[in-house]
Amino acid sequence: MNYFTNFVLLLTGCSFKVFENIMETYKILLVDDEPDILDFLGYNLRKEGYEVYTCSNGRDALQKAMMFLPHLIILDVMMPEMDGIETCTEIKNIPELRSSIIIFLTARGEDYSQIAGFDAGADDYVTKPIKPKVLISRIKALLRRYKTETAGKPEEISEAREFNIDREKYIVEKEGRIYNLPRKEFELLSLLVSKPNKVFTREEILSSIWGNDVIVGDRTIDVHVRKIREKLDTPNIRTIKGVGYKYEE
């Protein structure tokens, strides 16, 4: 800790932990139609040093997201006017928001609801009730990965036989057509194409794309691979039964 930091801490009376967050404040958009949830979680997130915006429905969420460009968005599934799944899909279609992390926080824990959430492009799915400390721990894990992923990569464009992948613009080009994939689908495709014909185990994929701090099931990988195959109409992502996936050239 340098003299400048000590001076700022002395003037503001804040802790070093809060000071670190101030120096690099992450913006979080919290969307839920229950005012108590907004107040309770908003208070706990602000206490951690995050810049928090709130709204109670999907349509307002889209407007606020475009205004503030949040690093992370927490969405309820069941909301008036526009539900969380539709809101997530719309967000992922907006280029400026494509890198935003999306967490579903909902009372619905059915498998089909979780699959629909990941299908729409969510990064995590959390069921209510959840303790604020647990949610904040998951948020921190996702933001650590966000920081790593957006820090810049040495090779911004990958070329495969089928298509080009531009990591800087987050686009995939195939036969002259541009595809804007949700972030996790894009990262998964980039991983497989980075080493053609190499078999990536499920464990490698989970660690590289979701990280060890986030708990997701094997079904999550399958859903993302299926969506990539459908959108890009590619037969070259092969399933290696009981092992994982590879991109075949």
Backbone bond lengths (Angstrom), bond angles and torsions (degrees), N, CA, C in turn:
res aa  C-N    CA-C-N  psi(-1)  N-CA   C-N-CA  omega(-1)  CA-C   N-CA-C  phi
1 M - - - 1.455 - - 1.531 108.57 -
2 N 1.370 119.04 124.43 1.450 121.41 -175.78 1.531 112.09 -89.70
3 Y 1.353 115.59 178.36 1.459 119.83 -177.34 1.524 111.74 -63.87
4 F 1.355 116.21 -37.35 1.466 119.91 179.68 1.517 110.81 -61.75
5 T 1.333 116.05 -45.61 1.462 120.45 179.79 1.523 110.77 -60.89
6 N 1.339 116.24 -45.54 1.464 120.21 178.64 1.524 111.79 -59.11
7 F 1.343 114.68 -39.81 1.461 119.87 -179.10 1.524 110.84 -64.38
8 V 1.352 116.38 -45.30 1.464 121.09 -179.92 1.520 110.76 -63.81
9 L 1.337 116.44 -42.88 1.460 120.27 179.37 1.530 110.85 -62.20
10 L 1.333 115.93 -39.09 1.459 120.27 179.89 1.518 110.72 -65.42
11 L 1.336 116.80 -42.58 1.463 121.23 -178.45 1.529 111.87 -68.52
12 T 1.334 116.34 -43.46 1.461 120.65 -173.62 1.515 112.84 -87.60
13 G 1.327 116.56 -23.96 1.458 119.83 -177.98 1.512 113.35 72.99
14 C 1.337 118.29 16.24 1.468 120.84 -179.18 1.525 110.03 -94.70
15 S 1.320 114.32 161.91 1.458 119.78 179.82 1.520 110.07 -77.94
16 F 1.342 116.14 163.39 1.468 119.86 178.48 1.522 110.47 -63.53
17 K 1.340 117.53 -35.62 1.474 121.71 179.24 1.522 110.39 -60.25
18 V 1.339 116.68 -47.09 1.460 120.61 178.99 1.517 110.16 -66.75
19 F 1.345 117.52 -37.60 1.458 121.60 179.39 1.528 110.85 -59.68
20 E 1.346 115.97 -41.61 1.466 119.74 178.69 1.518 110.69 -60.23
21 N 1.331 116.86 -42.40 1.455 120.50 -179.91 1.517 111.85 -66.85
22 I 1.375 115.96 -35.21 1.458 119.06 178.88 1.524 110.21 -64.70
23 M 1.337 115.54 -40.98 1.461 120.20 -178.27 1.523 111.77 -63.02
24 E 1.319 117.74 -28.67 1.460 121.15 177.24 1.531 107.78 -141.93
25 T 1.314 115.91 80.93 1.455 121.30 -174.29 1.525 110.72 -82.07
26 Y 1.311 115.28 126.61 1.457 120.49 174.26 1.519 109.52 -90.49
27 K 1.326 115.65 139.79 1.467 121.07 179.25 1.523 109.54 -96.55
28 I 1.321 115.74 130.27 1.462 121.76 -179.61 1.522 109.23 -122.94
29 L 1.327 116.13 131.10 1.466 121.76 174.39 1.524 107.79 -104.59
30 L 1.322 116.48 121.11 1.459 123.08 -177.74 1.527 108.54 -108.31
31 V 1.337 116.42 120.49 1.468 121.28 -173.78 1.528 109.71 -123.55
32 D 1.336 116.35 114.86 1.466 121.33 -179.97 1.521 108.00 -159.47
33 D 1.326 117.02 144.94 1.463 119.59 -178.95 1.528 112.66 -88.50
34 E 1.322 117.20 4.69 1.462 121.11 176.39 1.532 109.23 -103.24
35 P 1.336 117.51 112.25 1.476 120.85 -178.38 1.524 112.98 -57.00
36 D 1.330 117.41 -36.01 1.471 119.87 -179.68 1.528 111.65 -63.17
37 I 1.336 116.00 -38.24 1.472 120.52 178.35 1.525 109.77 -65.67
38 L 1.326 116.47 -44.65 1.466 120.60 179.77 1.524 110.88 -60.18
39 D 1.330 115.87 -44.95 1.473 119.65 -178.49 1.527 111.10 -67.06
40 F 1.332 116.47 -46.85 1.463 121.17 -174.76 1.528 111.84 -66.47
41 L 1.339 116.22 -51.53 1.466 119.25 -179.42 1.523 111.37 -70.66
42 G 1.336 116.32 -37.22 1.453 119.69 178.44 1.523 111.34 -59.70
43 Y 1.329 116.50 -42.55 1.464 121.16 178.50 1.528 110.64 -61.30
44 N 1.338 117.11 -47.36 1.458 121.02 -177.48 1.527 112.22 -66.83
45 L 1.325 117.29 -36.65 1.463 120.45 179.29 1.530 111.12 -70.54
46 R 1.321 116.61 -40.47 1.471 119.76 178.15 1.521 110.84 -65.67
47 K 1.332 116.19 -34.49 1.459 120.52 178.41 1.525 111.12 -63.00
48 E 1.348 116.17 -26.64 1.468 120.73 177.64 1.524 112.40 -83.95
49 G 1.333 116.02 -3.28 1.465 119.48 176.93 1.514 114.65 99.34
50 Y 1.339 118.08 4.67 1.464 120.34 179.70 1.527 110.91 -80.84
51 E 1.330 114.66 151.01 1.462 121.61 173.91 1.527 106.90 -89.80
52 V 1.319 117.47 113.08 1.470 121.39 -169.02 1.529 111.29 -113.29
53 Y 1.328 114.87 132.10 1.462 122.29 172.62 1.524 107.55 -118.55
54 T 1.324 117.10 146.76 1.468 119.99 -177.61 1.521 110.93 -131.47
55 C 1.325 114.88 153.21 1.456 122.10 170.37 1.529 108.53 -159.09
56 S 1.335 116.49 168.67 1.460 119.82 -168.97 1.521 115.28 -114.63
57 N 1.327 118.07 3.86 1.469 119.64 177.23 1.521 110.41 -153.92
58 G 1.329 115.21 166.22 1.452 121.30 -174.11 1.517 114.50 -64.71
59 R 1.318 117.11 -38.84 1.468 119.60 -177.41 1.538 110.94 -65.53
60 D 1.328 115.47 -44.37 1.467 118.25 176.53 1.531 110.68 -63.97
61 A 1.339 115.98 -34.61 1.469 120.44 179.60 1.522 110.94 -60.56
62 L 1.316 117.35 -42.43 1.471 120.85 179.49 1.528 110.47 -62.22
63 Q 1.340 116.79 -42.62 1.461 120.28 -179.13 1.525 111.48 -66.01
64 K 1.340 115.84 -45.57 1.465 118.83 -179.14 1.527 111.54 -68.21
65 A 1.318 116.17 -36.21 1.463 119.57 178.81 1.522 110.54 -61.95
66 M 1.322 117.36 -41.19 1.467 120.66 178.46 1.531 111.24 -68.48
67 M 1.325 117.21 -31.74 1.468 120.76 -179.98 1.527 111.97 -72.44
68 F 1.343 116.55 -44.16 1.458 120.52 -169.60 1.533 114.47 -107.91
69 L 1.347 117.60 -11.83 1.466 122.42 179.49 1.537 111.48 47.18
70 P 1.325 117.25 65.66 1.469 120.62 -176.38 1.523 112.52 -67.08
71 H 1.331 115.67 149.66 1.461 120.06 174.57 1.526 110.34 -73.65
72 L 1.339 116.43 -31.81 1.461 120.93 -176.21 1.527 109.54 -142.29
73 I 1.330 115.93 140.76 1.467 122.12 -179.73 1.523 108.68 -125.20
74 I 1.335 116.17 128.37 1.457 121.72 175.86 1.523 107.43 -105.82
75 L 1.332 116.58 119.51 1.468 121.97 -173.70 1.515 111.99 -117.71
76 D 1.323 116.19 135.21 1.453 120.55 165.83 1.527 107.62 -80.88
77 V 1.321 118.09 154.53 1.465 120.70 179.48 1.525 110.64 -84.27
78 M 1.329 116.95 -52.14 1.462 121.47 -176.47 1.520 109.93 -89.07
79 M 1.346 116.13 104.35 1.456 121.63 179.62 1.515 110.18 -140.10
80 P 1.337 117.61 155.07 1.468 119.90 177.59 1.523 111.79 -72.86
81 E 1.337 114.75 160.02 1.470 124.14 175.40 1.526 113.23 71.88
82 M 1.320 117.40 -53.08 1.463 121.09 177.32 1.527 107.43 -151.07
83 D 1.345 116.21 121.14 1.465 118.09 -176.13 1.533 111.31 -74.97
84 G 1.342 114.72 172.40 1.454 119.95 -174.90 1.517 114.20 -64.21
85 I 1.337 117.19 -37.13 1.466 121.03 -179.61 1.526 110.38 -63.29
86 E 1.326 115.96 -47.02 1.465 120.23 179.66 1.530 110.46 -65.77
87 T 1.326 116.04 -39.78 1.473 120.34 178.79 1.518 110.72 -62.01
88 C 1.326 116.39 -44.22 1.469 121.10 178.99 1.526 110.88 -60.38
89 T 1.321 116.20 -44.66 1.465 120.81 179.39 1.524 110.99 -60.08
90 E 1.339 116.42 -44.32 1.466 120.99 179.28 1.535 110.92 -63.00
91 I 1.320 116.10 -42.58 1.466 120.26 -179.50 1.526 110.53 -60.65
92 K 1.323 116.52 -43.24 1.462 120.57 -177.59 1.524 112.51 -68.69
93 N 1.322 117.07 -14.95 1.468 120.56 177.74 1.524 112.26 -91.22
94 I 1.338 116.89 -1.90 1.470 121.26 179.32 1.529 108.33 -98.96
95 P 1.327 118.59 114.17 1.476 121.00 -174.82 1.526 114.11 -52.13
96 E 1.339 117.63 -40.22 1.460 120.65 -177.19 1.527 112.75 -67.18
97 L 1.333 116.66 -19.22 1.470 121.04 -176.26 1.521 113.10 -109.65
98 R 1.325 116.15 5.05 1.467 118.74 -172.68 1.521 112.69 -63.56
99 S 1.312 117.30 -28.44 1.465 119.54 -178.54 1.527 112.48 -90.15
100 S 1.330 117.88 -3.88 1.463 120.41 179.39 1.529 110.27 -65.70
101 I 1.314 116.05 136.87 1.465 121.72 176.78 1.520 108.59 -80.10
102 I 1.333 116.65 138.44 1.468 120.15 179.42 1.524 109.75 -123.77
103 I 1.333 114.91 126.50 1.463 121.91 174.73 1.523 108.35 -116.00
104 F 1.322 117.02 129.47 1.458 120.08 170.76 1.518 108.47 -89.01
105 L 1.323 116.21 127.87 1.465 122.82 176.15 1.520 106.20 -121.42
106 T 1.327 116.94 106.31 1.451 119.89 -170.18 1.523 112.29 -149.91
107 A 1.313 115.16 158.71 1.467 120.54 177.35 1.526 111.32 -80.31
108 R 1.325 116.89 -10.66 1.468 120.74 -178.30 1.524 109.86 -86.23
109 G 1.329 116.06 116.21 1.456 119.87 -177.15 1.510 114.13 -113.27
110 E 1.351 117.33 9.80 1.466 119.55 -178.96 1.527 110.95 -65.57
111 D 1.338 114.90 149.97 1.461 119.89 -179.19 1.522 111.93 -57.98
112 Y 1.352 116.87 -42.38 1.465 118.82 -175.49 1.531 111.03 -67.30
113 S 1.354 116.44 -30.13 1.456 119.79 178.27 1.530 110.32 -70.58
114 Q 1.333 116.36 -40.50 1.463 119.92 177.88 1.516 110.90 -65.58
115 I 1.329 117.15 -42.30 1.464 120.99 179.16 1.525 110.31 -61.71
116 A 1.349 116.61 -41.99 1.466 120.31 177.80 1.527 110.68 -61.76
117 G 1.335 116.40 -37.01 1.459 120.12 179.06 1.513 112.16 -65.87
118 F 1.327 116.91 -47.30 1.461 120.08 178.00 1.523 111.12 -67.29
119 D 1.327 116.10 -34.61 1.459 121.40 176.34 1.529 110.79 -58.87
120 A 1.318 116.01 -37.38 1.468 120.98 -177.94 1.519 112.27 -76.46
121 G 1.342 116.89 -12.41 1.457 119.99 176.47 1.510 114.84 114.52
122 A 1.354 117.87 12.42 1.470 120.37 -179.42 1.523 111.08 -68.68
123 D 1.337 115.85 152.78 1.456 122.08 177.97 1.523 112.51 -95.38
124 D 1.318 116.34 -24.67 1.464 120.38 -179.98 1.517 108.54 -154.48
125 Y 1.334 116.21 158.75 1.458 122.20 -177.77 1.524 107.03 -138.50
126 V 1.325 116.31 116.01 1.464 121.86 -175.24 1.523 109.21 -121.27
127 T 1.329 116.84 132.59 1.465 120.21 -179.63 1.525 110.96 -96.84
128 K 1.324 114.82 142.19 1.461 121.84 175.78 1.529 108.84 -79.54
129 P 1.326 118.34 154.54 1.467 126.29 -8.55 1.527 110.68 -78.32
130 I 1.301 116.48 151.95 1.465 121.25 176.94 1.526 108.49 -137.74
131 K 1.307 116.86 142.34 1.453 121.33 178.85 1.525 109.25 -72.09
132 P 1.329 117.64 137.22 1.468 120.62 -179.37 1.523 113.26 -52.22
133 K 1.336 118.09 -39.79 1.462 120.73 -179.16 1.523 111.67 -62.20
134 V 1.340 116.25 -37.12 1.465 120.31 179.30 1.524 110.04 -69.47
135 L 1.325 116.97 -44.68 1.463 120.93 178.63 1.524 110.36 -61.63
136 I 1.320 117.63 -45.18 1.467 121.53 -179.70 1.523 110.76 -63.02
137 S 1.328 116.86 -36.90 1.466 120.42 177.09 1.523 110.57 -62.07
138 R 1.327 117.46 -41.43 1.465 120.80 179.08 1.527 110.67 -69.79
139 I 1.314 116.41 -37.98 1.466 120.24 177.54 1.527 110.35 -61.68
140 K 1.325 116.75 -44.94 1.463 120.46 179.68 1.523 111.58 -61.97
141 A 1.336 116.39 -39.59 1.466 120.21 178.80 1.523 110.70 -63.33
142 L 1.328 117.23 -43.40 1.464 120.85 179.95 1.532 111.08 -67.36
143 L 1.327 117.04 -38.79 1.466 119.95 -179.92 1.524 112.00 -70.19
144 R 1.336 116.48 -30.95 1.474 118.41 174.44 1.515 110.11 -62.26
145 R 1.318 116.36 -42.03 1.465 120.03 178.57 1.525 110.20 -67.98
146 Y 1.335 117.01 -37.72 1.464 120.85 177.79 1.526 110.21 -59.24
147 K 1.333 116.07 -44.30 1.460 120.89 -179.02 1.514 110.84 -63.55
148 T 1.340 116.98 -41.38 1.459 121.66 179.58 1.524 111.02 -65.91
149 E 1.341 115.19 -44.10 1.469 119.91 -175.37 1.520 112.40 -70.09
150 T 1.335 117.17 -31.39 1.464 119.61 -177.64 1.529 112.56 -95.34
151 A 1.326 116.74 4.83 1.464 119.99 -179.53 1.514 112.36 -73.35
152 G 1.343 115.93 -14.91 1.462 119.79 179.88 1.508 111.55 108.78
153 K 1.312 116.46 138.50 1.453 121.96 -179.61 1.520 108.40 -118.18
154 P 1.327 118.54 148.93 1.458 120.94 -177.07 1.532 112.90 -64.57
155 E 1.319 116.69 -34.04 1.465 119.39 -179.10 1.510 108.70 -114.55
156 E 1.353 116.69 110.48 1.447 120.41 -174.08 1.526 113.16 -88.28
157 I 1.345 117.74 -20.73 1.467 120.34 -178.44 1.524 109.55 -127.03
158 S 1.337 115.30 126.93 1.464 121.19 175.51 1.515 108.63 -111.81
159 E 1.308 116.14 137.22 1.456 120.56 179.12 1.521 109.56 -113.72
160 A 1.318 115.96 127.45 1.459 122.46 173.85 1.522 107.08 -116.87
161 R 1.313 115.54 172.07 1.458 119.66 -179.58 1.533 110.44 -60.41
162 E 1.315 115.79 -36.65 1.459 121.04 -176.16 1.510 114.34 -85.49
163 F 1.354 116.79 -41.25 1.458 119.02 -170.05 1.525 112.12 -154.48
164 N 1.336 115.08 167.42 1.460 122.75 174.67 1.527 108.87 -107.04
165 I 1.332 115.93 140.91 1.453 121.52 179.00 1.520 108.54 -117.52
166 D 1.316 116.69 117.00 1.461 122.25 -179.90 1.526 108.22 -102.35
167 R 1.336 116.54 105.50 1.468 120.88 -176.45 1.524 112.29 -73.47
168 E 1.313 117.23 -25.29 1.465 119.53 -179.77 1.523 110.65 -73.17
169 K 1.333 116.30 -41.46 1.466 120.64 -178.48 1.531 112.31 -93.37
170 Y 1.338 116.50 -7.18 1.472 121.80 -178.44 1.530 111.08 56.90
171 I 1.336 115.83 48.38 1.462 120.11 177.39 1.531 109.61 -131.42
172 V 1.328 113.99 155.98 1.465 121.70 173.97 1.525 107.03 -120.63
173 E 1.334 116.70 131.73 1.460 120.90 179.63 1.523 109.32 -113.87
174 K 1.323 115.66 128.10 1.451 121.23 177.87 1.521 109.68 -138.66
175 E 1.328 115.59 121.54 1.468 122.13 178.80 1.527 111.57 51.79
176 G 1.334 115.85 41.67 1.459 120.82 176.73 1.516 114.94 82.82
177 R 1.328 117.25 -3.33 1.467 120.65 -178.93 1.527 109.59 -103.70
178 I 1.337 115.81 139.79 1.465 121.79 -179.78 1.524 109.74 -97.60
179 Y 1.335 116.12 131.80 1.464 122.04 177.80 1.533 108.91 -116.79
180 N 1.331 115.75 131.58 1.465 121.72 175.58 1.525 108.32 -107.82
181 L 1.306 115.79 98.37 1.463 120.78 -178.13 1.527 110.87 -88.32
182 P 1.340 117.36 149.29 1.469 119.25 169.87 1.520 110.07 -55.74
183 R 1.324 116.37 156.35 1.468 121.66 -169.40 1.521 113.40 -56.42
184 K 1.328 118.09 -47.42 1.456 120.33 -176.80 1.533 111.32 -67.76
185 E 1.320 117.55 -37.52 1.468 120.19 176.16 1.524 109.82 -63.72
186 F 1.321 116.28 -42.25 1.464 120.55 179.41 1.524 110.80 -61.97
187 E 1.327 116.24 -45.88 1.462 120.28 -178.76 1.522 111.76 -65.49
188 L 1.325 116.94 -38.45 1.458 120.89 179.48 1.523 110.55 -65.74
189 L 1.332 116.65 -45.29 1.461 120.33 177.17 1.526 110.55 -61.31
190 S 1.327 117.46 -44.15 1.467 121.69 179.51 1.524 111.24 -59.18
191 L 1.335 115.79 -41.09 1.462 120.15 179.23 1.522 111.26 -62.61
192 L 1.320 117.27 -48.41 1.468 120.86 -177.54 1.525 111.35 -65.02
193 V 1.336 116.58 -40.37 1.467 120.83 -177.31 1.532 110.88 -74.13
194 S 1.335 117.29 -23.54 1.465 120.10 -177.54 1.526 112.40 -60.70
195 K 1.328 117.13 -27.00 1.466 121.35 178.57 1.528 108.88 -138.73
196 P 1.343 115.85 81.72 1.467 119.50 -178.85 1.526 111.90 -55.22
197 N 1.324 114.52 139.80 1.470 124.48 177.02 1.536 113.56 74.74
198 K 1.331 117.68 -5.27 1.470 119.84 174.47 1.520 108.70 -80.32
199 V 1.321 116.83 136.47 1.453 121.46 176.19 1.529 108.73 -87.59
200 F 1.327 116.11 118.19 1.459 121.50 175.30 1.524 108.37 -93.93
201 T 1.317 116.13 122.25 1.461 119.43 178.67 1.524 109.33 -70.45
202 R 1.326 115.60 162.17 1.458 120.19 177.60 1.529 110.53 -59.61
203 E 1.319 115.93 -38.46 1.461 119.92 179.97 1.526 111.14 -63.79
204 E 1.335 117.18 -40.58 1.468 121.05 178.58 1.528 110.45 -64.56
205 I 1.324 115.95 -42.07 1.471 120.36 -178.93 1.524 110.54 -65.28
206 L 1.321 116.77 -46.99 1.465 120.40 179.99 1.522 111.06 -60.23
207 S 1.342 116.38 -43.55 1.458 120.75 -178.69 1.529 111.58 -66.44
208 S 1.332 116.96 -42.02 1.464 121.23 -176.21 1.525 112.91 -74.38
209 I 1.335 117.04 -38.66 1.459 120.73 -172.65 1.523 112.55 -95.59
210 W 1.323 117.07 -40.63 1.469 119.95 -176.61 1.525 113.23 -106.70
211 G 1.322 117.22 -21.95 1.455 120.10 179.62 1.517 112.27 84.44
212 N 1.303 115.35 159.13 1.459 120.77 -176.97 1.516 113.23 -76.23
213 D 1.349 116.33 -14.94 1.460 119.50 -176.95 1.527 112.98 -85.86
214 V 1.345 117.42 -13.45 1.456 121.33 -177.65 1.525 109.10 -108.76
215 I 1.317 116.01 130.26 1.464 120.67 -176.77 1.524 109.35 -95.07
216 V 1.329 116.66 113.32 1.464 122.09 174.29 1.524 107.88 -133.92
217 G 1.321 116.32 155.49 1.457 120.66 -177.91 1.516 112.63 -93.09
218 D 1.341 114.96 169.45 1.465 120.29 178.03 1.520 111.69 -58.44
219 R 1.323 116.02 -32.30 1.463 120.19 -178.65 1.532 111.41 -60.18
220 T 1.314 116.43 -30.34 1.469 120.84 178.89 1.526 110.74 -60.53
221 I 1.330 117.24 -44.43 1.465 121.12 178.49 1.523 109.80 -62.48
222 D 1.333 116.92 -45.61 1.459 121.02 -178.30 1.530 111.60 -58.98
223 V 1.327 116.08 -42.52 1.464 120.83 179.68 1.520 110.61 -61.50
224 H 1.331 116.77 -45.80 1.468 120.62 -178.88 1.532 111.87 -65.52
225 V 1.317 117.18 -41.05 1.465 120.56 178.40 1.530 109.99 -64.02
226 R 1.320 116.28 -43.30 1.474 119.54 179.39 1.519 111.00 -60.12
227 K 1.338 117.20 -42.95 1.458 120.20 -179.78 1.528 111.69 -65.38
228 I 1.343 117.61 -38.57 1.467 120.97 177.73 1.522 110.19 -63.11
229 R 1.319 116.64 -46.20 1.464 120.91 179.52 1.525 111.40 -59.06
230 E 1.332 115.66 -44.16 1.464 119.53 -178.09 1.525 111.75 -66.93
231 K 1.336 116.65 -45.59 1.460 119.89 -175.35 1.518 112.77 -69.36
232 L 1.341 116.91 -39.62 1.463 120.61 -176.61 1.529 112.55 -95.38
233 D 1.320 116.06 -4.10 1.465 121.16 -178.68 1.533 110.55 49.36
234 T 1.325 115.10 52.06 1.461 120.09 -177.67 1.524 111.33 -111.95
235 P 1.334 116.89 131.09 1.466 120.43 175.65 1.528 112.20 -93.52
236 N 1.340 116.82 2.51 1.467 120.17 -168.96 1.523 115.03 -92.53
237 I 1.323 117.26 -3.88 1.463 119.13 172.11 1.524 106.83 -89.81
238 R 1.311 115.34 107.61 1.469 121.70 -172.80 1.524 111.85 -98.99
239 T 1.316 114.96 140.23 1.463 121.17 173.58 1.519 109.38 -88.78
240 I 1.309 116.75 126.02 1.458 121.49 174.61 1.532 106.04 -103.96
241 K 1.295 115.37 102.03 1.460 121.97 -169.34 1.524 110.84 -54.77
242 G 1.334 115.15 129.22 1.460 121.36 177.58 1.516 114.51 77.13
243 V 1.344 117.02 -0.17 1.474 120.21 -178.08 1.528 111.60 -123.07
244 G 1.344 116.32 -63.62 1.454 119.52 -177.02 1.513 111.74 171.38
245 Y 1.350 116.03 -134.84 1.477 121.59 -175.85 1.526 110.18 -138.86
246 K 1.343 114.87 158.85 1.460 120.32 172.04 1.512 109.09 -147.03
247 Y 1.347 115.39 155.41 1.451 121.36 171.85 1.513 107.32 -98.71
248 E 1.312 116.82 121.16 1.462 122.41 -172.45 1.512 110.67 -102.15
249 E 1.337 115.93 127.98 1.469 121.16 175.20 1.511 110.43 -114.85
